[in-house]
Amino acid sequence: HHGEIQLLEILINISRACPNVSKVYSIGSSTAGRSLWVIEFSDNPGVHEVGEPEFRYLANVHGNEVTGREMTLRFAKHLCYGYLMKETRILNMIQSTRIHIMPSMNPDGFDIASRNARRGRFNYNGIDLNRDFPDLTPTVQPYLSNSVKKQATVNARFERSTQTNKPMQVETLAVLNWLHAIPFVMSYTFHDGAVGVVYPFDKRPKGRWYGSTPDDNLFRALASNYAQKHRHMSDKSKFGIDHNCRYTNGDFHRLGGIVNGAAWYSITGALEDYSYIGTDCFGLAVELSCTKWVSTRRLRKEWLDNKDAMLSAVENVHIGIKGVVRYRLTGEPIKDAVVHVLGQEKDVSTSRDGDYWRPLQRGIYTVYVRHGVAVSVRKQVYVRNISTFSATILNFEL
């Protein structure tokens, strides 16, 4: 396992080996002053390219859950090596996607856990960071509060006052600002304590056991894709392979390797719930191992188990539709135009460059865009999802 200094050295060495397609940056600091490092891969690192989706891997939210920390480091090495070896799959991925990898959101917790693996789950202040994000569920069905005006759809653009109506830890605030600075389309967050892919919502609605988003079928498909690409996560015969799962009720082999977060157990303030409601990002959590501090010897097996799943997850950012919304008369891009798919209760909005992405399953859809009082013509599109490096393009003018 790699400590704070080693982690940074690895990221820097990777970036030096692949300087044309990678960049190391920090989104802020932890409570104890440790930097929150990210490495990104792109054919134009440091720049958002119009039409190119942004993808995020994040790990070590709980300091003593370390498998994802090492998987993300190995994944970054794999991208760099594949680029240098001119592997077609990696080249296509880097040329078509901007990939951000954060190995540790909770370096303070990791430091504590490195001395005592039974501790370190929380940050330096003793706060669980995956319960610390603003809870926006009362603004949407089926959680709608009587005191909140009903939203016609799950709209991505919430006012800043809505997002910060409670104090947050500095790590949470840094990640939240990161989420709103970059138009992420899809993300996966790594945890330990179970085996399976967890999809939102994570908070259980009153009187219900299942937290269904408007995109429940899509989330189930994304979760199943990761589980099936994993070497054993979806294999029901592997139930009980990790004996520590007996103590966590978290062996989801028997369910095909996926589970709804609320159906497992209910939490408030989860990153995935916030990402879906408060931004345009479709986020899932991957529980890699029931053993939280896995042995160094086991890490190679974990990498081999997850490598293809991690690659496929990045490629899935290209499902659905994407495009640019512009003014008809000037050709200038329109920021914060709302893209609505008929029959879908989740809207997405255009970025400052006028581009948008809407992950969708295969099918025929009718789409239109609105900005203020202006509404576009309705367009019908057949989404095939046959490309691993471009969604179906659908542009609009207003």
C-alpha positions as CSV (number, residue, x, y, z in Angstrom):
1,H,0.0,0.0,0.0
2,H,1.2,3.5,-0.9
3,G,1.3,6.3,1.6
4,E,0.8,10.0,0.9
5,I,4.3,10.7,-0.5
6,Q,4.4,7.5,-2.5
7,L,1.0,8.2,-4.0
8,L,2.1,11.6,-5.3
9,E,5.4,10.2,-6.6
10,I,3.5,7.6,-8.6
11,L,1.2,10.1,-10.1
12,I,4.0,12.5,-11.0
13,N,6.1,9.6,-12.5
14,I,3.1,8.5,-14.6
15,S,2.6,12.1,-15.8
16,R,6.2,12.4,-16.7
17,A,6.1,9.2,-18.6
18,C,3.0,10.4,-20.6
19,P,3.3,14.2,-20.5
20,N,1.3,14.7,-23.7
21,V,-1.9,13.0,-22.4
22,S,-1.8,13.4,-18.6
23,K,-1.7,16.0,-15.9
24,V,-1.6,16.0,-12.1
25,Y,-3.6,18.6,-10.2
26,S,-5.0,19.1,-6.7
27,I,-8.6,20.1,-6.0
28,G,-7.8,21.3,-2.5
29,S,-6.6,20.0,0.9
30,S,-7.9,17.7,3.7
31,T,-8.6,18.9,7.2
32,A,-5.0,18.1,8.2
33,G,-3.6,19.9,5.1
34,R,-3.0,16.9,2.9
35,S,-3.6,17.6,-0.8
36,L,-6.4,15.9,-2.7
37,W,-4.6,14.8,-5.8
38,V,-6.1,13.9,-9.2
39,I,-4.5,12.7,-12.4
40,E,-6.3,13.2,-15.6
41,F,-5.9,11.6,-19.1
42,S,-6.9,13.3,-22.3
43,D,-5.4,14.1,-25.7
44,N,-5.6,17.7,-24.5
45,P,-5.0,17.6,-20.7
46,G,-6.2,20.5,-18.6
47,V,-8.8,21.5,-21.2
48,H,-12.4,20.7,-21.6
49,E,-13.0,19.9,-25.3
50,V,-16.4,20.6,-26.8
51,G,-18.3,17.3,-27.1
52,E,-15.8,15.3,-25.2
53,P,-17.4,13.7,-22.1
54,E,-15.8,13.9,-18.6
55,F,-15.4,10.7,-16.6
56,R,-14.5,10.3,-12.9
57,Y,-13.0,7.6,-10.7
58,L,-12.8,8.4,-7.0
59,A,-11.6,6.2,-4.2
60,N,-10.7,6.0,-0.5
61,V,-13.7,8.1,0.7
62,H,-13.4,6.0,3.9
63,G,-9.8,6.0,4.9
64,N,-9.6,2.4,5.9
65,E,-11.1,1.1,2.6
66,V,-8.0,0.9,0.5
67,T,-8.6,-1.4,-2.4
68,G,-9.9,1.3,-4.7
69,R,-7.0,3.5,-3.8
70,E,-4.6,0.9,-5.3
71,M,-6.9,0.1,-8.2
72,T,-7.0,3.7,-9.3
73,L,-3.2,4.0,-9.2
74,R,-2.9,0.8,-11.2
75,F,-5.5,2.0,-13.7
76,A,-3.6,5.2,-14.2
77,K,-0.4,3.2,-14.9
78,H,-2.3,1.0,-17.3
79,L,-3.6,4.0,-19.3
80,C,-0.1,5.4,-19.6
81,Y,1.4,2.1,-20.5
82,G,-1.3,1.4,-23.1
83,Y,-0.8,4.8,-24.6
84,L,3.0,4.3,-24.9
85,M,2.4,0.8,-26.4
86,K,-0.1,2.3,-28.8
87,E,-2.9,-0.1,-27.8
88,T,-5.9,0.8,-29.9
89,R,-8.4,0.5,-27.1
90,I,-6.5,2.9,-24.8
91,L,-5.7,5.3,-27.6
92,N,-9.4,5.6,-28.5
93,M,-10.3,6.1,-24.9
94,I,-7.8,8.9,-24.3
95,Q,-8.7,10.6,-27.6
96,S,-12.4,10.5,-27.0
97,T,-12.7,11.0,-23.2
98,R,-11.3,13.2,-20.5
99,I,-10.7,10.8,-17.5
100,H,-10.1,12.1,-14.0
101,I,-8.8,9.7,-11.3
102,M,-8.7,10.6,-7.6
103,P,-7.0,7.8,-5.6
104,S,-7.9,9.3,-2.2
105,M,-10.6,11.7,-1.0
106,N,-9.7,11.0,2.6
107,P,-5.9,11.0,3.0
108,D,-6.2,11.8,6.7
109,G,-8.3,8.7,7.4
110,F,-5.9,6.6,5.4
111,D,-3.0,7.9,7.5
112,I,-4.9,6.9,10.7
113,A,-5.8,3.5,9.2
114,S,-2.2,2.8,8.1
115,R,-1.4,2.7,11.9
116,N,-4.6,0.9,12.9
117,A,-6.7,-0.6,10.1
118,R,-9.7,-0.8,12.4
119,R,-9.8,3.0,12.5
120,G,-9.6,5.7,9.9
121,R,-13.0,5.3,8.3
122,F,-13.8,8.9,9.1
123,N,-11.9,12.1,8.3
124,Y,-9.7,13.9,10.8
125,N,-12.8,15.5,12.4
126,G,-14.5,12.1,12.8
127,I,-17.0,12.7,10.0
128,D,-18.2,10.1,7.5
129,L,-17.6,11.8,4.2
130,N,-20.1,9.7,2.4
131,R,-22.8,11.1,4.6
132,D,-21.7,14.7,4.3
133,F,-22.9,15.8,0.9
134,P,-26.1,18.0,0.7
135,D,-29.2,15.9,0.8
136,L,-31.3,17.1,-2.3
137,T,-33.7,14.1,-2.2
138,P,-36.5,16.2,-0.6
139,T,-36.7,18.1,-3.9
140,V,-37.6,15.1,-6.1
141,Q,-40.1,12.2,-6.1
142,P,-40.6,10.0,-4.2
143,Y,-39.0,12.0,-1.4
144,L,-40.7,15.2,-2.1
145,S,-41.2,17.4,0.9
146,N,-44.5,19.3,1.3
147,S,-42.4,22.4,2.1
148,V,-40.6,22.3,-1.3
149,K,-42.1,23.3,-4.6
150,K,-42.5,20.3,-6.8
151,Q,-39.9,20.0,-9.6
152,A,-41.3,19.0,-13.0
153,T,-38.1,17.0,-13.6
154,V,-34.9,16.2,-11.9
155,N,-33.1,19.3,-13.0
156,A,-29.3,19.5,-12.7
157,R,-28.9,23.2,-12.0
158,F,-29.6,23.9,-8.3
159,E,-28.9,27.3,-6.8
160,R,-25.8,27.5,-4.7
161,S,-27.8,28.3,-1.6
162,T,-29.6,24.9,-2.0
163,Q,-26.3,23.1,-2.2
164,T,-24.7,24.6,0.8
165,N,-27.4,24.9,3.4
166,K,-25.4,22.9,5.9
167,P,-21.8,23.0,7.0
168,M,-19.6,20.5,5.2
169,Q,-16.1,19.1,5.7
170,V,-13.3,20.7,3.6
171,E,-12.9,17.4,1.7
172,T,-16.6,17.3,0.8
173,L,-16.6,21.0,-0.2
174,A,-13.5,20.5,-2.4
175,V,-15.2,17.5,-4.2
176,L,-18.5,19.4,-4.5
177,N,-16.7,22.4,-6.1
178,W,-14.9,20.0,-8.4
179,L,-18.2,18.4,-9.4
180,H,-19.5,21.8,-10.5
181,A,-16.4,23.0,-12.1
182,I,-16.2,20.1,-14.6
183,P,-19.3,18.8,-16.5
184,F,-18.9,15.2,-15.4
185,V,-21.1,12.7,-17.2
186,M,-20.4,9.5,-15.4
187,S,-18.5,8.4,-12.3
188,Y,-17.7,5.4,-10.1
189,T,-16.6,5.6,-6.5
190,F,-14.8,2.7,-4.9
191,H,-15.5,1.3,-1.4
192,D,-14.8,-1.8,0.6
193,G,-17.0,-3.8,2.9
194,A,-19.0,-5.7,0.3
195,V,-18.8,-7.2,-3.2
196,G,-21.0,-5.6,-5.8
197,V,-22.0,-2.5,-7.6
198,V,-24.4,-0.1,-5.8
199,Y,-26.7,2.2,-7.7
200,P,-28.8,5.1,-6.5
201,F,-30.7,6.2,-4.7
202,D,-29.0,5.4,-1.4
203,K,-31.6,7.0,0.8
204,R,-34.8,5.0,1.4
205,P,-38.1,6.8,0.7
206,K,-40.6,6.8,3.6
207,G,-42.6,3.6,3.6
208,R,-40.5,2.0,0.9
209,W,-37.4,-0.3,0.8
210,Y,-36.2,0.6,-2.7
211,G,-34.8,4.0,-3.8
212,S,-35.6,4.2,-7.5
213,T,-34.3,7.0,-9.6
214,P,-36.1,8.0,-12.9
215,D,-33.2,6.2,-14.6
216,D,-33.4,3.0,-12.6
217,N,-33.2,0.7,-15.7
218,L,-30.2,2.6,-17.0
219,F,-28.4,2.4,-13.6
220,R,-29.2,-1.3,-13.4
221,A,-27.6,-1.8,-16.8
222,L,-24.5,0.2,-15.9
223,A,-24.1,-1.7,-12.7
224,S,-24.6,-5.0,-14.4
225,N,-22.1,-4.1,-17.1
226,Y,-19.4,-3.5,-14.4
227,A,-20.3,-6.7,-12.5
228,Q,-20.3,-8.8,-15.6
229,K,-17.0,-7.5,-16.9
230,H,-15.5,-8.2,-13.4
231,R,-14.0,-11.7,-13.2
232,H,-16.5,-13.0,-10.7
233,M,-18.8,-10.3,-9.3
234,S,-21.8,-11.5,-11.2
235,D,-21.1,-15.2,-10.7
236,K,-23.7,-16.5,-8.3
237,S,-21.6,-19.6,-7.7
238,K,-19.0,-17.4,-6.1
239,F,-21.3,-16.5,-3.2
240,G,-19.2,-16.7,0.0
241,I,-15.8,-16.4,-1.8
242,D,-14.8,-13.7,0.7
243,H,-15.5,-15.0,4.2
244,N,-15.5,-11.5,5.6
245,C,-18.8,-10.9,3.8
246,R,-20.5,-13.0,6.5
247,Y,-20.0,-10.0,8.8
248,T,-21.2,-7.2,6.5
249,N,-24.3,-8.7,4.7
250,G,-22.6,-7.5,1.6
251,D,-22.0,-10.4,-0.7
252,F,-24.1,-9.6,-3.8
253,H,-22.9,-12.4,-6.0
254,R,-26.3,-14.0,-5.3
255,L,-28.0,-10.9,-6.9
256,G,-25.8,-10.9,-10.0
257,G,-23.4,-8.5,-8.4
258,I,-25.6,-5.4,-8.2
259,V,-27.9,-3.9,-5.5
260,N,-29.9,-0.7,-5.0
261,G,-28.3,1.4,-2.3
262,A,-31.5,2.0,-0.3
263,A,-32.4,-1.7,-0.6
264,W,-29.1,-2.6,1.0
265,Y,-29.3,0.0,3.7
266,S,-30.4,3.6,3.8
267,I,-28.0,6.6,4.2
268,T,-28.4,10.3,3.8
269,G,-25.8,12.6,2.2
270,A,-24.3,10.1,-0.2
271,L,-22.1,11.3,-3.1
272,E,-24.0,9.3,-5.7
273,D,-27.4,10.7,-4.7
274,Y,-26.0,14.3,-4.8
275,S,-24.2,13.7,-8.2
276,Y,-27.5,12.5,-9.8
277,I,-29.8,15.2,-8.4
278,G,-27.4,18.2,-8.1
279,T,-25.3,17.7,-11.2
280,D,-25.6,16.0,-14.6
281,C,-23.4,13.1,-13.5
282,F,-24.6,9.5,-13.3
283,G,-22.7,8.0,-10.4
284,L,-22.4,4.5,-9.0
285,A,-20.4,3.0,-6.2
286,V,-18.4,-0.2,-6.5
287,E,-17.8,-2.3,-3.4
288,L,-14.6,-4.2,-4.2
289,S,-14.0,-6.4,-1.2
290,C,-15.5,-7.4,2.1
291,T,-12.0,-7.2,3.5
292,K,-11.3,-3.5,4.0
293,W,-7.5,-3.5,4.3
294,V,-6.6,-6.2,1.8
295,S,-3.2,-7.7,1.9
296,T,-0.5,-6.5,-0.5
297,R,-0.3,-10.0,-2.0
298,R,-4.0,-9.9,-2.9
299,L,-3.8,-6.5,-4.7
300,R,-2.7,-8.0,-8.0
301,K,-5.6,-10.4,-8.0
302,E,-8.0,-7.5,-7.3
303,W,-6.5,-5.6,-10.2
304,L,-6.9,-8.5,-12.6
305,D,-10.5,-9.0,-11.4
306,N,-11.4,-5.3,-12.0
307,K,-9.2,-4.2,-15.0
308,D,-11.7,-5.0,-17.8
309,A,-14.6,-3.7,-15.8
310,M,-12.9,-0.4,-15.2
311,L,-12.1,0.0,-18.9
312,S,-15.6,-0.9,-19.9
313,A,-17.1,1.6,-17.4
314,V,-15.1,4.4,-19.0
315,E,-16.3,3.4,-22.5
316,N,-19.9,3.5,-21.3
317,V,-19.8,7.2,-20.9
318,H,-20.4,7.3,-24.6
319,I,-23.9,5.8,-24.5
320,G,-26.9,7.9,-25.3
321,I,-26.9,11.3,-27.0
322,K,-24.7,14.3,-27.0
323,G,-24.6,17.6,-28.8
324,V,-24.2,21.4,-28.8
325,V,-26.9,24.0,-28.4
326,R,-26.4,27.3,-30.2
327,Y,-28.1,30.5,-31.0
328,R,-29.5,30.2,-34.6
329,L,-28.6,33.8,-35.6
330,T,-25.0,34.0,-34.2
331,G,-23.9,30.4,-33.8
332,E,-22.8,31.2,-30.2
333,P,-23.1,28.4,-27.7
334,I,-25.8,28.6,-25.1
335,K,-25.0,27.8,-21.5
336,D,-27.6,26.3,-19.1
337,A,-30.1,25.3,-21.8
338,V,-32.2,22.4,-20.5
339,V,-32.3,19.2,-22.6
340,H,-35.4,17.2,-22.1
341,V,-36.1,13.7,-23.3
342,L,-39.9,12.9,-23.5
343,G,-40.8,10.2,-21.0
344,Q,-37.7,10.8,-19.0
345,E,-37.9,12.7,-15.7
346,K,-34.2,13.6,-15.6
347,D,-33.1,16.7,-17.5
348,V,-29.5,17.7,-18.3
349,S,-28.2,21.1,-19.0
350,T,-25.6,22.5,-21.3
351,S,-22.2,23.5,-20.1
352,R,-20.6,26.9,-20.6
353,D,-19.5,25.7,-24.1
354,G,-23.1,24.8,-25.0
355,D,-22.4,21.0,-25.0
356,Y,-24.4,18.4,-23.2
357,W,-24.5,14.6,-22.7
358,R,-27.5,12.4,-21.8
359,P,-26.8,8.7,-21.2
360,L,-29.6,6.6,-22.5
361,Q,-30.2,3.0,-23.3
362,R,-30.8,1.8,-26.9
363,G,-34.1,3.0,-28.2
364,I,-36.0,5.7,-30.1
365,Y,-36.4,9.0,-28.2
366,T,-37.9,12.5,-28.8
367,V,-35.8,15.3,-27.5
368,Y,-36.2,19.1,-27.3
369,V,-34.3,22.0,-25.7
370,R,-35.5,25.0,-23.8
371,H,-33.7,28.2,-22.6
372,G,-35.9,30.8,-21.0
373,V,-38.9,31.2,-23.1
374,A,-37.2,29.8,-26.2
375,V,-38.0,26.2,-27.1
376,S,-36.5,24.2,-29.9
377,V,-38.2,21.9,-32.4
378,R,-38.6,18.4,-31.3
379,K,-36.2,15.9,-32.8
380,Q,-36.6,12.1,-32.9
381,V,-33.4,10.1,-32.6
382,Y,-32.6,6.4,-32.7
383,V,-29.9,5.6,-30.1
384,R,-28.0,2.5,-31.1
385,N,-25.1,2.6,-28.6
386,I,-22.8,0.7,-31.0
387,S,-19.7,3.0,-30.6
388,T,-17.3,2.9,-27.7
389,F,-16.0,6.4,-28.4
390,S,-19.0,8.6,-29.4
391,A,-22.6,8.9,-28.3
392,T,-25.2,9.7,-30.9
393,I,-24.9,13.3,-31.9
394,L,-28.0,15.5,-31.7
395,N,-27.4,19.3,-32.0
396,F,-30.0,22.1,-31.5
397,E,-30.5,25.7,-32.4
398,L,-32.6,28.3,-30.6
